[in-house]
Amino acid sequence: MMSAVVVFILFVICLMIAIPVSISLGIASVLPGAFDPSFTASATYVIRSMFGGLDSFPLLAVPMFVLSGIIMARGGISKKLFDVFAYFMGNRTAGMPCAVIVTCLFYGAISGSGPATVAAVGSMTIPILADLGYDRKFATAVVAVAGGLGVIIPPSIPFIMYGMASGASVSDLFLAGIIPGLLIGGLLMIYAVYYCKKNGEDKERIREVVGELHKKGFLAVLKESFLALLSPVIILGCIYTGVASPTEAAVISVFYALIISLFAYRTIHLKDIWAILVESIRTYAPIMFILAASVAFSRVLTLMQVPQAISAWILGNFTNKIILLLVINLFLLLVGMVMDTTPAILILTPILLPIVTQIGMNPIHFGIMMVVNLAVGFVTPPIGVNLFVASSLTDIPVMDLAKHAMPMILYFLLALLLITFVPQVSLALL
């Protein structure tokens, strides 16, 4: 019988020689059965698991949120959101960077995805901040880090994945993500204020731009962005009033995004829809393949009794609850640095959830802690997806961005400690 350690080592080697994650997971899933014909997980079992893993109603929400995020990005919705926040906050210290952070919060509540938030908000706000005299590296790093809020503020694709892997209620997870998302957004704004006080701002230039908005008048700015602001209200309202499940709400968000972009704002035309569909399939297909392979991999690991072995080892070596939670956080941070969110959640939830429930942690609380950890991974090299997206928008090298993002990541980690050790941060709204 092939040992679990060998399977993991082969999986890591596949990743290191740049085999795509989904194929590496597939190879690692098939190996134990190939080496030991008596092992339950034959190749047929693995393929059946892959298809079975995709046959899930909650999972349909993911392509829908991806599609509505792309429609909103093409429809220039992020610009309209930014105008409202800049109207109110622009003249304060760090008002413009703070308006960008709030736009990321709101946009995250529309798209449910970190990289999508960075692409949509960044492509529009980084040039504006650079024109206002902010350091381009600082502006880009703000968007890259604040884009991570896209997976914490509901609706969030990683929460749907965690709900699928753990059996926890997706709408409970969405509710639980609201306060942690606002907390992290608040801490990032505190850093922005500190940064702008230390490095100064071009107040005259900012007053000019904000003055333009003020000339338009509050009602005109609000009228332009009212439908965009309404979007998260409609999506989350449908879920929490029980009108729709998260999956149905995702479909509503697609139609809403299409209707306001085509008819209200007229920022996209019927001929653009084909390109939008192609882009969303390109975005979603790799996620789906990774998902199928990681479901199969986690089933093979369960058959090899890996989760039980790991939880026995961890609980045997770390008896103090605080140290145990710190070790799990550290482990998740490291995983987030080298692995994408979806496979990380699907593989690690069955392993870690039994450990934390044994020390009395609520599965919803653990889900929030896990997703916040992996959100930090979006902005830490080597895999930090948000850094790469932001870098592709501005041509600033990834490592330069990582340096500027570092102080903000420390604020993110501070929020993580609060979320881990103060359960009410996540559970207050439940």
Buried (B, 14 or more C-beta within 10 A) or exposed (E): EBEBEEBEEBBEEBBEEEBBBBEBBBBBBBBBBBEEEEBEBBEEBBBBBBEBBBEBEBBBBBBBBBBBBBBBBBBBBBBBBBBBBBBBBBBBBBBBBBBBBBBBBBBBBBBBBBBBBBBBBBBBBBBBBBEBBBEBBBBBBBBBBBBBBBBBBBBBBBBBBBBBBBEBBBBBBBBBBBBBBBBBBBBBBEBBBBBBEEEEBEEEBBEEBBEEBBEBEEEEBBEBBBBBBEBBEBBBBBBBEEEBBBBBBBBBBBEBBBEBBBEEBEBBEEEBBEEBEEBBEEBBEBBBBBBBBBBBBBBBBBBBEBBEBBBEEBBEEBEEEEEBBBBBBEBBBEBBBBBBBBBBBBBBBBBBBBBBBEBEBBBBBBBBBBBBBBBBBBBBBEBBBBBBBBBBBBEBEBEBBBEBBEBBBEBBBEBBEBBBEEBEBBBEEE
